[in-house]
Each structure stands twice: as structure tokens, then as C-alpha cells.
Amino acid sequence: MSPTIEGLRELKLTVMARSLEEQRTSTLYDGLAFEERLGLLVDQELCERKNRRLRRLLQLAKLRCDAVIENVDFSAHRGLDRSLVLSLAESHWVTSHHNVLVTGPTGVGKTYVACALANAAIRHGHPALYVRAPRLFEDLAIARADGRLAKLMASLARVEVLVVDDLFIRPCDTQQAADLLEVIEDRHQLRATIAASQLPVAHWHESIGDATIADAILDRLLQNAHRIALEGESLRRQSASKSRRSRSEETNNQMQSDSEKEVKPGDR
């Protein structure tokens, strides 16, 4: 092994070391100038480092589903604005510290759209974190009891894109409303937030309970917010219905095939 390759590995430039070994044993690179061959080594090392960082950010984000913008179904009649979603996928709203509010009935794909936008933000280099509102309130209550509340709040405040799913799935009590205000306040105009809820935005105020806290939360959430209001039937119910019809058709076809195979008495 050459001292150069050993040095690259000692510097933890393992991809460059592996690529240099490949260049030394292949004739494909013979016609390239020194700088061109060096450029290939650097590009491969950078590409691998970006991929490692992407994998790490995706793992830390704990997204509910493996959703990507490329797989969002715009053909369903859900009121999904293609141009808006594709514009948000560029993640400029993240650097501008805006919010995205995704609303709609159960099963129309709110979580998928929210996670797809978070995935797009991660691919643009912005760390993200997915949490469900009920679990978030539980974690905050536990942290308050064992003295970790300040640390948890600081951790949430640092996340560049916080996805809060199932927001207002049940009315907030006074403590939960106060906790939510602190989370939102720490992020206001400093970080980006995606909020997904079954309730239309018009009903969020009454779900918070305390009118003063509700005013404060909504003032911060709705400012510079991009709204995605989904509609239509549950995609999960549609999928289940199609699956049942498919199984029924398969059963009928099998029964018909078995019937045709039976030997009639007159055919013997």
C-alpha cells in the first residue's frame, strides 16, 4: 500500500483512498490530467460525506413515514395545490423562518405531506424532527416532573424544522396550552414549524381553551404561514375498499375456474 493511500486513511479520507486505489489499477483514468483526477477524488469524498450527513439527519428526524415530494399524489381530488407544494419543497420557507399549516380530515394524507416537506428540507441541509402533539405534551409533563423541562425546551427550540402532527386532536388543558405557547414562542421568527391537524384553522382557537393563550399561539403560528387545506375521502378507506374488491374478484375468478374444471356426468 502506498504512503499516500495510508495518509488519506489516517486523515479519515477513506473514500478518496479507495478511489485512488481504483485510479491506480484502472486504465480508464490514464488520459486525465492530474487536476482532473484529483477533482474526481475530491468530488467522491464530498458526495459520500453529504450522503452520510443526509442519512444521519433522516435518522434523527424520526419522520413518521418515508415520504418524498416526488411521490406525492397530486391527481387525487384533495385540493392539493401542486405549485404551492413544489414551491415549498425548495425549502425557502425554512430559511425565512415561516410556518406550514396542513389541515384536513382523517386519512387524506396530512402526515405524508408534512413528512415529505420535512424530507425536502433535510435534503436541503436543514435538520428536522417529527413529533405527535399528544406525545409532545406527555414528554413535556415528564420533563417538568424530573427537572429536564428547560433542557427539552432548548432542544426543541434548536430544531430548524419541527413537525407537530395531530395538533389539537383533543382540546388542550391549561398546562398544555401554556407549554405549546412556550414551544411556539421559542421558535417564532427564529425557526420553521410544520403543524398538521384534523381541525380547520378556524377552530384552533376554541380547542386551545384559554382565550389569552390561544390569541398568543395563533398570532405566532399564523404569521407568515403557508396553508395546505386537504379535503376529500380517506385514502386509507379507499385503499382498503380497493383491496377488498380485488380479493373478491380473485375469489370469484377462482370459483369460476374451479367450476369449469369439474367433470360433468355426461362427459364421462
N, C-alpha and C positions, 0 to 999 in steps of 0.2 A: 504494500500500500504506500502511495506517495505521501511525502510530508505535507503537501498542500491539502490533500483529502483529510489527513489526520487533523490538520489545523482547522479546517472547516468544521469538522465534527466536534472538536474541542470548543469552538466558538458557538456550538449548537446550531450551525447552519447545515443541518442534516440533509435537507432537500438539495441544496447546492452541491454537497459532497456526493450524493447519489447521482445527480445529474452530470457532474464532472466525470464520474466513473463511466457513465453511459457515453459521454462525448469521446472519451479516450479509446473506447472499444468499438466505436461505430465509425464508418466511413461517411456517414450522412452529413457530418459537420466539417469535412475536410475543406470544402470550398468557402467556408465562412471566415471573415476577418476576426481578429482577436476580440474587438469590442462587440461584435455581433454574438460571438459565443459567450462572452461574459454577460451580455444583456439577457440571453436566454436563461443563464443560471440565476440571475437576479430575479427575473420575472417568475420563474418557477418557485423560487423561495418565497417571494411576496404572495403569490397565488395560494400557496399552501398555508401560509400564516393567516391570510384572510379567511380561508375556508375553516381553519381551526377556530378562529375567533367567532365566526358565524355559528358553528356547531355549539360552541360554549354558550353564546348568547341565547340560542334557541333552547338549550337545556335549562338555563337559568330562568327563562321566561315562563316556563311551565304552562304553555298555551294549552287550552282545553282540547283543541283538535289541530291536526296537521293541515291547516288551511292556508292556501296561497291565492293571491289575486287572480292568477291565471286560470284557476279552476272555479271562480265564482260564476254561477249560472245567472246570466242576465236575461235569459229567454223566458223564465217563469214570470207570471204576472204578479209580481210582488211590489211593484212601484219602486224598483231599484234603479236609480239614475246611474247609467253606465259612465257617463262623462264625469260625474261627481266622484264616483268610487275610483276611477282610474286616475283622476287628479289627486285624490287623497293618497293613492298608492305611491306617489312621488315623495311623500313624507315632508313636504314643505311646511305643513301644519305643525309638525313636531318641532322644527327649529323656530317656528313663530310662537310656540307655546299655546296653541289653540286646543280646543276640545272637540271630540266627535261624539255625538249622541245617537245611538242606534236603538230604535223602538219598533215594536210590532208584537202581534200575538204569538202564542206558543208555537214553536215548530217552523217558523218562516225563515230561519237562518240567521238570527241576530248574532249568536255566538260565533258562527262561521265567519260572517263579515267582519266582526270585531277582531277575531284572531287573524284573519287574512290581512287586515290593515296593520296589526301589530307585527306580523311576519314581515310585511313590506318595510316597516320602519326598522326592524332588526337588520334586514338586508342592506339598508342604507346606513347602518352603523350605530343605531340608537338602541340601547338596552331597554327591554320591556319586561313587564311582569303581569301575569293574569291572576286575578283573584275573584271569587264569588262574594257578593256583598254579605250574605249570611255568615260565611266563614270568616270574612274580614272582621265583622263585629265580634265574633267569638274570640278571634285572636287578640283583638284589642282589649277585650274584657279580661282575658287571661293575663295579658301583659300588664295590665293595670294592677292586677292582684299580686303578681310576683315582682313588681318593680321594674319591668322592662318596657313600660309604655313609651318613655321618651326615646329609647333606642329604636323601637319598632316604628314610631312616627318618623324619626330621622331617616330610617331605611326606606320607608315609603316615599318620603319627600325627594330622595335622590334618584329614584327611578325615572328615566326620561319619558317612558310611555307606560302609564298604569292603566290596565284594563279592569274595570269593575263590572262584572257581569251579574245579572239577576238583581239589579238595583231596584229597591222598593218592591221586591217580590212579596214582602209583607210590610205593614206600617212600622215605622221606626218609633222606638220609645225615646224618651227624653235623652238618655245617655247615648244611645246610638246616633241620634241626630247631632248631638254635640260632638261626638267622635268623628262623624262624617264631615262636619264643618271644619274640624281641625285638619283632617286629611286634605280636603279641597283647598283650604286656606294656605297650607304649606306649599301647594303646587301652583296656586293661582299666578299666572303670568311668568312662571318660572319653569314649569314642566307641562307636558301634554297628557291628557286623560281621555280614555275612551269609556263611556258609560253605556251599558246595554240594559234595557228594561222592557218588560211587557207593558208597562203603563205608558200611555201617551204623555208627553212632556207637560201637557196642560193639567194633568192630575198629580204631578210630582209634589206640588206644594202641600196638598191635603194629606199625602202619605207621610210626610215628614213630621206632622203633628204640631210641634211648636212653631207658631207663625213667625216669630222673630228669627229663629234659627233657619227656618225654611226660606225666608227672604234672603238671608245671607248666603246660604248654599246656592240657591238658584241664580242669584246675582253673579256669582263667580263661575258657575258651571255654564250658564247660557251666554256669557260674554265671549265673543269670538268663537262661537260653537258652530260646527258643521253638522247638520241634522240629516239622518238617514231614517226615514219612516217606512218600514216594510209593512206589507199588507198581504192578504190572500189566505188560502188554506194551509194547514200544517203540511210541510213537505214530508215529515215523518209519517203522517197518516196516509198521504198519497203513496209513499213508497211501500208501506205495509199493505195498502189496498192492491197495488200492482203485484206485489209478491203473492198475495192470496189468489188473485185472478190467474197468475202464472201457474201456481200449484194446482189450481182447479182444472185448468186447461190440460196440464200434463196428465192428471188423473183420468180425465175424460178420454184423452187420446190413448192412454194405456188400456183403459177398459174396452175401447173400440177395437184396438189391436188384438187384445185377448179374445174378444168375441169373434173376430174374423178368423182366428186360428182354430176355433172349435170345429170339430168334425161332426157334421150333421148325419143322422141315421141313414138318409137316402144316399149319402156319398160313400157308404161302406161297400 
